[in-house]
Amino acid sequence: MLALTERINLRTNSEIKNLLTRAASFRGLSLSNFLLEAAQRMAYEVLKGQEQIILSPRDWEKFAEILDDDTPPNPKLQSAVNKYKALQ
């Protein structure tokens, strides 16, 4: 496990703190570890929704068909590729 060297500070009210503390104790975790675990799980879920594309079977077939297509790129697409390569 990596060393925990960074600090995050937050404020809450006593009702929320008590709720979180109780939940942490049911999981056998310190409040800090409970919050860290919950925040990390939520962060992965948020990012998965932004970084992962889920296609329907019909869309997947169309995507695979496009990838397998041997047609050379049109001038507009080739221009975009050239611009991208120039930036690299």
Backbone bond lengths (Angstrom), bond angles and torsions (degrees), N, CA, C in turn:
res aa  C-N    CA-C-N  psi(-1)  N-CA   C-N-CA  omega(-1)  CA-C   N-CA-C  phi
1 M - - - 1.455 - - 1.522 109.03 -
2 L 1.322 116.03 140.38 1.454 120.65 179.74 1.523 110.82 -72.36
3 A 1.323 114.81 149.00 1.462 119.84 177.87 1.528 109.37 -67.80
4 L 1.309 115.41 137.48 1.467 120.56 178.78 1.521 107.61 -90.65
5 T 1.324 116.20 103.49 1.464 120.22 -175.30 1.528 113.00 -115.41
6 E 1.324 117.12 -14.67 1.461 120.47 -178.36 1.526 110.10 -95.41
7 R 1.323 115.36 152.04 1.458 121.02 -177.01 1.522 109.95 -119.83
8 I 1.325 116.16 140.06 1.462 123.09 173.57 1.525 106.77 -124.99
9 N 1.308 116.25 127.43 1.467 120.79 178.70 1.518 109.06 -109.40
10 L 1.336 115.80 141.49 1.452 119.53 174.80 1.518 109.86 -148.23
11 R 1.306 115.10 158.94 1.460 121.16 178.83 1.516 108.88 -117.05
12 T 1.324 115.24 148.41 1.448 121.30 177.67 1.520 108.45 -149.60
13 N 1.308 117.25 -177.56 1.459 119.66 173.74 1.524 108.72 -102.45
14 S 1.324 116.33 171.25 1.467 119.99 -174.68 1.528 112.27 -66.10
15 E 1.332 117.24 -33.26 1.460 120.06 -179.76 1.541 111.21 -62.95
16 I 1.321 116.01 -47.17 1.473 119.81 179.68 1.527 110.51 -67.68
17 K 1.326 116.84 -40.57 1.468 119.19 179.64 1.529 110.30 -61.87
18 N 1.316 117.42 -42.98 1.467 120.33 178.72 1.524 111.31 -62.90
19 L 1.323 116.51 -42.30 1.456 121.02 177.94 1.528 111.02 -59.60
20 L 1.335 116.48 -48.10 1.462 121.17 -179.70 1.527 111.85 -65.49
21 T 1.309 116.69 -39.28 1.463 120.97 179.20 1.520 110.55 -64.56
22 R 1.324 116.77 -42.96 1.470 119.97 177.83 1.519 111.18 -62.55
23 A 1.322 116.61 -45.25 1.466 120.17 179.85 1.526 110.37 -62.86
24 A 1.316 117.35 -41.57 1.466 121.21 178.97 1.519 110.67 -60.99
25 S 1.317 116.94 -41.07 1.466 119.88 -178.47 1.527 111.11 -66.64
26 F 1.335 117.77 -34.74 1.467 120.54 176.21 1.525 111.58 -65.31
27 R 1.314 116.30 -28.91 1.465 120.70 178.29 1.525 111.86 -89.03
28 G 1.340 117.06 -5.14 1.466 120.71 -178.85 1.518 112.52 72.80
29 L 1.324 116.18 29.58 1.460 121.37 -177.36 1.516 110.66 -119.54
30 S 1.329 114.58 156.01 1.458 118.31 170.19 1.528 107.39 -70.93
31 L 1.307 116.25 161.84 1.461 120.09 178.58 1.527 110.08 -59.59
32 S 1.317 117.59 -42.49 1.468 121.07 179.34 1.519 111.47 -60.76
33 N 1.322 116.99 -47.64 1.463 119.92 -179.40 1.525 111.65 -65.64
34 F 1.327 116.22 -37.98 1.461 120.38 177.76 1.531 110.43 -61.78
35 L 1.328 116.90 -47.94 1.458 121.20 -179.67 1.521 111.30 -63.59
36 L 1.316 115.75 -41.27 1.458 120.19 179.54 1.527 111.14 -63.57
37 E 1.324 116.25 -44.43 1.468 120.77 179.23 1.531 110.79 -62.90
38 A 1.315 116.47 -45.45 1.462 120.78 -178.87 1.531 111.26 -65.99
39 A 1.315 116.83 -42.64 1.465 120.34 -179.68 1.526 110.78 -66.47
40 Q 1.322 116.99 -39.93 1.456 120.53 179.24 1.529 110.68 -64.73
41 R 1.318 116.94 -43.23 1.459 121.23 179.05 1.537 110.19 -61.37
42 M 1.316 116.76 -43.37 1.466 121.08 179.64 1.531 110.49 -66.54
43 A 1.320 117.54 -40.41 1.465 120.90 179.32 1.522 110.97 -61.68
44 Y 1.335 117.56 -43.18 1.466 120.42 177.37 1.522 110.85 -61.30
45 E 1.328 117.28 -40.66 1.461 120.57 179.71 1.531 111.34 -64.68
46 V 1.324 116.29 -43.42 1.468 120.46 179.71 1.521 110.02 -63.21
47 L 1.331 116.94 -46.96 1.455 120.47 -177.98 1.518 112.08 -68.83
48 K 1.319 117.16 -35.10 1.458 119.97 177.99 1.522 109.65 -59.86
49 G 1.314 116.02 -39.78 1.454 120.09 178.33 1.513 113.23 -66.81
50 Q 1.318 116.96 -23.50 1.453 121.20 -179.57 1.520 112.75 -95.95
51 E 1.318 117.49 -26.31 1.456 121.18 -172.10 1.523 114.09 -109.19
52 Q 1.296 118.02 -7.37 1.452 121.34 -177.12 1.525 108.84 -117.31
53 I 1.315 115.46 132.97 1.459 120.75 178.62 1.526 108.07 -107.11
54 I 1.301 116.36 126.55 1.460 121.16 178.83 1.520 107.68 -110.79
55 L 1.326 115.16 121.50 1.458 120.68 -177.53 1.517 111.09 -106.68
56 S 1.304 114.71 147.48 1.468 119.84 171.93 1.530 107.03 -70.62
57 P 1.330 117.85 161.91 1.469 119.43 177.03 1.535 112.68 -55.17
58 R 1.331 116.92 -38.99 1.472 120.71 179.20 1.527 110.77 -65.32
59 D 1.345 116.56 -44.19 1.462 120.12 179.77 1.531 111.00 -67.84
60 W 1.336 116.57 -36.59 1.465 119.81 177.93 1.530 110.43 -62.26
61 E 1.331 117.00 -42.77 1.464 120.67 178.04 1.526 111.07 -60.46
62 K 1.322 116.47 -43.39 1.471 121.02 179.03 1.528 110.14 -64.29
63 F 1.315 117.59 -42.98 1.462 122.60 178.89 1.528 110.04 -60.46
64 A 1.333 117.54 -47.95 1.465 121.97 179.59 1.529 110.45 -62.66
65 E 1.323 116.70 -38.42 1.465 121.37 178.24 1.527 110.64 -62.01
66 I 1.313 116.54 -42.88 1.470 121.38 179.27 1.527 110.25 -65.27
67 L 1.324 117.39 -41.99 1.466 120.42 179.26 1.530 111.63 -63.06
68 D 1.308 116.37 -35.15 1.464 121.00 -178.19 1.525 113.27 -82.34
69 D 1.315 117.76 -9.21 1.464 122.07 -176.53 1.532 110.15 -69.32
70 D 1.337 116.72 128.84 1.466 122.16 -179.46 1.529 113.50 -91.15
71 T 1.313 117.89 1.88 1.456 121.48 -179.48 1.526 109.48 -60.59
72 P 1.346 117.58 130.53 1.466 119.14 178.82 1.537 110.33 -65.04
73 P 1.327 116.71 152.07 1.468 119.15 -178.98 1.534 111.31 -64.39
74 N 1.337 114.25 146.57 1.462 118.33 177.04 1.534 108.61 -72.81
75 P 1.332 118.50 166.86 1.475 120.69 -176.03 1.535 114.13 -56.61
76 K 1.319 116.86 -37.27 1.470 119.66 -178.89 1.533 110.65 -66.53
77 L 1.332 116.80 -43.96 1.454 120.85 177.99 1.531 110.86 -66.07
78 Q 1.340 117.27 -41.81 1.458 120.46 178.84 1.521 111.03 -62.09
79 S 1.329 116.63 -38.62 1.463 121.14 177.20 1.525 111.02 -62.62
80 A 1.327 116.53 -42.02 1.466 120.69 178.33 1.525 110.42 -63.80
81 V 1.321 117.27 -40.75 1.466 121.25 178.62 1.516 109.71 -63.25
82 N 1.329 116.80 -44.25 1.467 120.88 -179.66 1.529 111.10 -62.72
83 K 1.326 117.28 -41.13 1.469 120.69 178.06 1.520 111.02 -63.80
84 Y 1.341 115.74 -42.18 1.463 120.04 178.66 1.522 110.57 -62.17
85 K 1.323 117.44 -45.90 1.472 121.16 179.72 1.524 111.33 -62.38
86 A 1.329 116.83 -36.24 1.471 120.70 -179.93 1.531 111.05 -65.97
87 L 1.324 117.14 -29.28 1.460 120.98 -179.93 1.527 113.00 -78.29
88 Q 1.321 116.00 -19.00 1.464 120.36 -177.11 1.491 113.31 -76.91
